Amino acid sequence: MQTEIRHRPAFANIRVQLERGDSLIAESDAMASMSSTVAMRARWAGGFFNALIRRVFGQESMFVNEFSTDSEGEVILTQPFPGDMECIELNGNTVFLQPGAFVACEPGVKLTAGWAGFGSYIGKEGLFRLKASGTGKLWFGAYGGIFTREITGELVVDTGHLVAYEPTLKIHMGMAGGIFSSFFGGEGLVSKIRGEGRVYLQSRSMGGLAAWTNAHLY
Amino acid sequence: MKSQAFQGGVFHTQLPGGRAGATIVIDADGISARVPDSAGGETFRIGFADCSLQQGGASGRMVFCRDSNRSTTIFCEEKQFLSTLAASGGDRVASALSTLNATEGGKRARTRRHWLVGLSVAAILGFAGYQAFSRAGNAAVRALPISVDEKMGELAWSAIDKHGPEVKDAVVVGAIQKMADRLAPQSKSFAGKRLAFRVTVIDAPIVNAFCLPGGRIVVFTGLIRKASDPDQVASVLGHEMAHATLRHGLQRIAQSAGIIVALQIMVGDLGGLMAFVTEIAQQGLITSYGREQETEADMEGLLMAHGAGIDGSGLERFFAVLEQEHGDVPEVLQWLSTHPQLTERRATIKQRWKELGPSKAVAWEIDWEAVVKRAGNPSLTAEYKPESAGVDSGVPRADDAPDATAP
């Protein structure tokens, strides 16, 4: 299987060239086009209950699509919003994805929904997060560009910018500064990410766009 | 000693991307982490003597073991990992474990304190906000002219489910209107004027009565048939009329409304309020009062009955009849289901009636037997023609004073 992320960073999409016997799991509705030689099969995303949690709390579909072929073929996968995509290789390690970030993975990657905590909910990062573990490639997307930070200590991230992080990191919610600075400086609550590990951030926030749009509607 | 395997991971610069999942084994001398073949299949090792421990990660339960030059970090989240490490490492990890326990204990205590303080502040702010909002809403309701009550009441009347046909029989409706007319002069006045109380009797086996904002009194034939004398019905009417004069319906609307509608009420904009009243009237919530409001209406109703020469203990006796017949199953009686704490209320009513002293009882010019009989037979339809219904008699009650609540 050959893969390539194209048209980065604004309108990233994944081109997957499947060989005979290859298969790929993708988020429901991620397929933009595929060869007629490719078969698509919908299945529960990690069993019924996992799929239900993904749907209710993770803003993801209950189903994922599995693409495979007996000969060869191409699949183009995309995400609903403009922005970059990232591919990482899991070697038995785990990554948490924020709701809506998952795009695709190889069959060796296991997807489950995990409790993120009330702190995460208050910080508008969702009650649940998607846990990707196992072996294989994992693709996820973001609104805007994606940048990574290796943390050994603490990093402060504005709410709505977190895309993915490793389980070795703990997310705390806190204020950006004092009470006055936090609320009148426009930053409000922020995520304080502590520990050792890698975090993937998006350069734009969907909530920020919604607030900006709303302010200019009338 | 038998070694034990766990699933976890390892950070090391030699690994692709600097990290990989790993199978971790604790043996007699230290911790080994073997990464999968896809990541090189290498084994990384940290001896017990070289291991510093830390706990954290997303769950807060992940244990990190770092070597002294921090080039290798082995981590694991499995429950038995720390206890196995303690058992295998013995004295060699005792110091590291003791530092870890002290740090984590302090962190947990801090977190508990933060949660406790946060929840307490949220509860205090929530309660204070509710109280302030409720008081502001009630003050705004008191400032509205009484014509607003009348509009709201009629709007609610057009929206609510009537549960049955209107009884037009002169004997039945006339008797109930006569009770309302006797109580009306004793009701609170607004800038010298009183609400125009109009009686509507509905033929339905419901033991219920209510008075909508503005003064429309609705009595179901089920309640008339259940009462054993006119004083019982008149006392219930007094209680319900008191809800209207105390403007509980409007307060209920203001409290049930969302903050936007409530703010509209406060600034006197009644557009959104109209739609809201229709909605909550359809849900039957407009005459569903709180315990404090019920008690207030009990006391005001007794005062009205006392001034009107009605035996106000009828309210307590009516409760007793219902309690005796239906025991502690209030849901079968709608009037009771909206009036909780029956036993306690009966005692309070009895006490208050006693405190009001003897009243000059005025006999009813009502054939009660005929009223009950005809209320049970709606086919008797000698139509009631109102004479003075809805007209303010203008007779002041004993404690009438210039109304401070009028706008």
Interface residues (C-beta under 8 A of the other chain):
Chain A: I88 E89 L90 N91 G92 N93 T94 F96 S133 T135 E150 Y165 E166 P167 T168 L169 K170 I171 R194 G195 E196 G197 R198
Chain B: Q7 G9 F11 L15 P16 G17 G18 R19 A20 G21 A22 V35 P36 S38 A39 G56 G57 A58 S59 G60 M62 F64 T73 F75 E77
